[in-house]
Amino acid sequence: MWSRQRGRLKPLCCGVEELRCRRREREAALRKARREQQLVSKRLLRDEALEEAEEGCVAMIFGEAEIQQFLRLAQRGTEEKEREGALVSLRRGLQRPETQQTFIRLEGSIRTLVGLLTSNQALLQLEAARCLHELSHSEQSAVVEACLPATSYLLTYLSGHSSDFISPHLTVLEALGYALSQLLQAKEAPEKIIPSVLGSTLPQHMLQLLQPGPKLNLGVAVEFAWCLHYIICSQVNNALLITQGALSTLGLLLLDLAGAVQRTEDAGLELLACPVFRCLSNLLTEAAAEAVGGQLQLRDERVVAALFILLQFLLQKQPSLLPEGLWLLNNLTANSPSFCTSLLSLDLIEPLLHLLSVSNVVSVLVLTVLCNVAEKGPAYCQRLWPGPLLSSLLDTLAFSDTEVVGQSLELLQLLFLYQPGAAQAFLQQSGLQALQRHEEVAQLQDRVHALQQTALHG
């Protein structure tokens, strides 16, 4: 919106539609970058009690003979304890890259683990799942690729395990969900794995696991929410997920999470909130969300209220996750006057402004949401201005971060266009104090004066 000529920044005349178009283009680029970044987020799931019990045990490097012996004992040991012990030793060894490389070179090793997964002995299932888990989070691409043939077996097992997809051994299901979430991040996943997942009954089962209610298990829900997130990020067929009710299920889960954080201090709810935010944020950008009326299922003041409850919870417990919630709020308000109305009618602008002091990243997202509200027209700007917004904008214009300042100026432009008195009020109250503290004072003064002229004479 600004062009540099002769060392000075000059305003370009642009209308509201052009400004809105540029904002949408920028957000599209940001969404693409976020999806690509989110696809590379290996998470290591370990049982804390198990780690404590094994503290001091150094992972050994095993050769072919030792690995083959462990696999033989796991399959044909005379006692269940002996079979379980063999898998425990193998799992510890698979924490070492050298053992992983040896393991994948052995013919039938992955197939043996899958066979143990489908046995009817819970302890063996759990240890086999943990072995696959150790392999799936490997930083070595060859190891992850060697796990790919296990995917079809995992799909068969997870899709057909029981009619309501609730395993009596939730730790097994959680570990399998984790292993699948890691495989879904492989570079081959969009071509080799995700189409098979979407072609199975697994997505419906995942959504069942995310349904609020007494059967919801936090650990299991976290892992399959991440699975759903990586599938959505791939953009292979998000329309299918939307038609299967993903938006409504995730919206209900968001409401349930907000209620849960008010009832309990349970640390761990934020672990589920993060993938739920991401799933909803990315699905809301799909054209299919509008085509099937997906967003209509979420047009409820309760969704906005629930999101703010979670933002306040994260502010206290996990501030690093605030951008995830604010990105969802951005996508909710970007094309929806009703969600913008909810922000205003629930008096949530001031709580939103309180987040400006958290970080520059959070400040940019807060200002972006406010721009979404302001661009809806004069009636919205009238309710935004002046209120607490004026003093907050004076503060953000003094930030050293250029992105924060730029987003503040964009918000000011929208306010000046739709609320002609705002420009004069801003200049009178500010006395240009905030602008004088900025390194490029002359350039910023030019911008504000130009915006004032546009509002008064444009």
N, C-alpha and C positions, 0 to 999 in steps of 0.2 A: 504494500500500500504506500510505500515511500520510495522515491528514486533519488539517488545521489547525483548532484550536478554542482560543479564548481566547489566541491568540498562542503556543500550545505545540503541538508535534507529538505526536499520540497514535497508538499502534499500533492497527491494525485486525486483528481476528482473521481469519485466512484460512488455509485448508488448503493442502496441497501441490498438489492438483489446480487450485485457483483460482489459486495462484501460477504454476503451469505454464501455465495458460490465458492469464494476463496477459502472461507472457513471450512466448508464441507470437504474441499479438496485436501486441505491440510490435515483434517481429521482422518480422512481416508488413508493418507500416507502414514499417519501415526498408528492407526489400527493395524496396518500391514506390518509395521516395524514391531509393534507389540506382540502380534501373533508369532512372528519369527523368533523373537526373543523368548517368548513363553514356551516354545517348542524345545528349548534347550534348558531344562531346569531339573536335572537329575536330583532326585531326593533319595536319601538313604534311610530306610525304615528299619529300625532295630528295636528289639524288645529290651527295655531298660532293665527289667529284672534279670533277663538272660545275660545282659552285658555285665551286671554286677556279679552274677554267679561265676562268670567266666573271667573276671578281672584277674590279670596276671598271667592268663594263658596266652602264650605267643602263638600266632598262626604259623603253622609249619608249611614248608614247601614240600609237596608230595610228588613223586614220580609216577610213571605209568603203572608199575607193579602195585604200588600202594593204593592208587585210585581204583584199580581193577579189583583188588581185595575188598576194599570198602563196598564197592557196588555188589560184589558176590555175596558178602555177608548181609547187606541190606535186603537182597532178594531172597536169599536161601538160608539165612541164619536160623539156628534151631530155636532160639528164644526171641521174643519181641524186644526185650531189653538189649540183646546183642545187636539186632538189626537197627534199632534206634541209635545205639552208640556208634555204629559204623557211619550212619548219616551225619551225626553230630560232628564226628572227626572230619568227615569230608567237607561239611559246611565251613568249619573253621579254616581248613586248608584253602577253600575257594575264596577266602578273603585276600589271598595273595595272587597277584597277576600271573606269576610263574605257574602256579597250580591250575589256574583258569586255562592258560594256554595248553597245558598238557591234557586237561580234561576234555576240551573240545576236539582234540586230535584223536581221541579214542572213539572208535566206531561203536555206535549204539549207546553212548553215555547219556545223551539228552533223552533218548527214547526210554532208557531205564528210569530216569527221574520222573518222566511223565507217567510211566506205568505204576510207580509207587504213589504218585498223586491220586490215582484212581483206585487205590486199594481201599479196603474197608476198615483200616486201622488208623485211627485219628493221629496218633503220635508219629507214625511213619509219613502220613500225608503232610503233616506240619513240617517235619524236617526236610522232606523233599521239596516242599514249597519254599522253604528258607534257602535251600541250595540253589534253586532256580532264581530266587531273589538276589543272591550274591552275584550270580552270573549276569543278571539283567542290568545291574547298575554299573557294570564294568566300564571303565574309560576306554577300553580297547574295542575298536569297531569290529574286529574279527570275532570277538567273544559274543558280542550282542548279535551279530549276524548268525552265529551258530545256534543261537536260541530261537531264531525265526521259525524253524520247522515245528517248534513246540506250540506255536500259536494256534494252529488248527485243533490240536488236542485240548488246549486250554479252552477254546471256544466251545468245543463239544462238552467238556466237563462242566464249565460254568453255565452254559445254556440249558443243559439237561439235568443238572444235579438234583433239582426237586421242583415241584410245581410252583412253589412260591419263592424259589431261589434263596431260601434261608437255610444255610448249612447249619447242622447242630454244632459244628466246630468253627466258630466265627474267626478264630485266629488263623485257621487255614484259608478261609475265604479272604481275609484281609491280606495275607501274604500273596495269594494268587492275584488279587486285585492290584497290588503293588507291582508284581512282576509284569502283568499285562500293561500297566501304565508306562513302565519303562520301555517295553517293546513298541508301544505306540508312538514313542519319540524317535525311533530309528528312522534314518533317512529313506529307507525302503518302505516305511509304513503306509504312506498314501497310495502306493501301487500294490503292495503285497499283503498288507494286513488289514487296513481299515475297510476296504471294500468287503472283505470276508466278514468282518465284525458287523457291518451295517446290513449284510445279507442274512445274518443269523437272528435269533431271537434275543441276543444278548443286550442290545440297546433297551428293549422293553424291560428286561430284568434289571438293568442298571437303574432305570427310572423307578422301578418298584423299590429298590434299595434306598432311594432318596425320598421316598414318600414319608412325610411326617407321621409319627404314630409310635405306639409302644414297641414295634418291631425294629425301629430305626436304631442301628448300632453305629456309634460315632466313628470308630476305627474303620469299619467296613465302608461306611458312607464316604469317608474322606478319600479312600483309595479309588472307589469307583466314580466319585465326582471328578478326580483327576483324570481317570480314563476318559470320561465324557468330555472333559476340557480339551484333551489332546486330539480327540476325534473331531471336535468342533473347529479347532485351530487348523486342521488339515483342509477344511472346506470341501471335502469330497462330496458330501450330500447332506448338508445341514437342513435342507427342506424336509427330508425324511424325519429327522429328529423333531422338527417343529410340528409336523403332522402327527407324530406319536405322542405329543403333549409335553415336550421337554420344557417349554416356557412356563406352562402352568404349574408343572411339578416343581420346578426350581423357584418359581414365585412363592408357592406355598411353603417351600423349605426356608426361604428367606424370612417369611413371617414367623415360622416356628423358631428359627435361630434367634430372632429378636426377642421373642418371649422367653427363650431359654437363658439368654444372658441377663435378663432381669430377675430370673428365679434362682440362678446358681452362679457360683464363682468358679465353676469348672474350667480350669485352664485346658484348652484343647478345642474349644468351640471355634476359636479363630482359625484353626487348621481346616475346618470345613467351610468357614465363611469365604476364605480366599478362592478356592476353585469354584464355589457357587457364584461369587461375583464375576469371575472370569467367564464362566459359561454363559451367564445371562448377558453380560456386556457384548460378547461376540455374537450371540444369537440375535440380539436386537438390531444388529447391523445388516442382517440378511433381508433381502427383498421378500423372501417367503414369509417372514414374520408379519408383514402387512397383508400379504396375499391371502393368508388363512385366518386373518384376524388375531394373530398371536399377541400383538401388543394390546389388543382390547382386553385380553384376559388379565393384563397387569395394570390396566388403568384404574387404579384404586388408591385413595389417599393412604390406605394402610401400608402399601408398598413403600411410599416415600417416608412415612413415619418409621417403619421398620428399619429402613436403610439408615436413618439418622440415629436410631437407637444403637445400631451396630457400629456406626462411625464413632459415637461417644465411647462405646465399649473399647474399640480399637485404640482410640486416643489414650486411654488409660493402660491398656494391656499390651498392645502391639502397634505402635504408631507407624511402623514401616509398611503396614498393610492399608493405611488410609488411602493411598493413591488408587488401590484396586476398587474400593468402595466409591470413590469420587469419579472414577472412570465410568462405573455403572450409572451413577447419577447423571453424568454427562450424556451418556447414550440414551437414558430415559428422557431427558429434557430436550435433546437436540431437535427432534421433529414432533414433539408432543406439547401443544399448548396446555393440555389438561394436567400433565405433570408439573409444568411451570406454575400453573394456577395452584396446584397443591402446595408447592413450596411457599407461595405467598399466603395462602389461606391458613396454613398451619404455622405461620410466623417463624419460618425456619431460615430466613435470610441472615438474621443476626447470629444464630449458632454456626451457620456456614462461614460467616466472616471471622469468627473466632479461630477458625482453622488456619487463617492466613499466616499466623506466627509459627506454624509447625516447621515448614521447610519451603524452599523455593519450588520444588516439584508440586507440593500440595497447593501452594499459592496459585500457580499457573492453572491447575485443575479447578480450583474454586472460582477463579476469575472466568474460566471458560464456561462453567455452568451459569454464572451470572450473565455472560454474553448470550447464552442460549435463551435466558429469560428475556433479556432486553430486546433481542431481535424479534420477539413476537409482536412488538408494536407499542404505540403510545400508551395504551391502558396498562401494560406491564411496567413500562418505564415510570409511569406516574406513581405506581405503588413501590417501586424501588427507590425513588429519589425524593428528598435527600436522605432522610433517615440516617442510620449508622454508616451507610455506604460511602458518603462523602468523606468522612474522616479516614475511613479505611483506604480509600483510593489515594488520598494525600500521602498516607504511609507507604503504600506500594510503589508510588512514583519515585520514592526516595530509595528504593531497593537498588543494590548494585547489580542484580541479575537482570540482564537485558530482556530476557523472555518474560519475566514478571512485569517489567515496565511496559513492554510492547503489548501484553495482554490487557494491562490497565488502560492504555491509550485506546485500544480497540473498544473496550467497554465504554470509555468516555465518548468515543465517536458515536456509538449507538445511542447513548443517552442524549447527546447534543442533537442528533438528527430527529429523535422522536419527542424530546422534551426541550423545546427551545429555550426555556428559562434556565435550564440546567447550566448552560455555558456561562452565563453572567453570574449565577450564584456560585459556581465553582471558582471563578476568577476573584470574586469579591471576598469569599471566605478564605481561600487559600493564600491570597496575597502573593502567590507564586513562591511561597517559602519552600515548599517541597521541591519545586522545579529548580530553584536556585542551588539546592544542595547536590543536584545531579551533575555529573561531569560534563554532559552535553547540554548545558542550560539553554544556550541560544537556540539550539535545534528543537528542543522540547517546547520552548516558548512559541516558536514558529508553528509547531503542530497545533498547540492549543488555540492560538489566535486564528489559525486557518479553520479549525473546527468550529470556532465561534462564528466566523463569517459565514461558513456553510450553513449553520443552523439559522442565522438571522436573515440571510439573503438568498440562500440556495433554494 
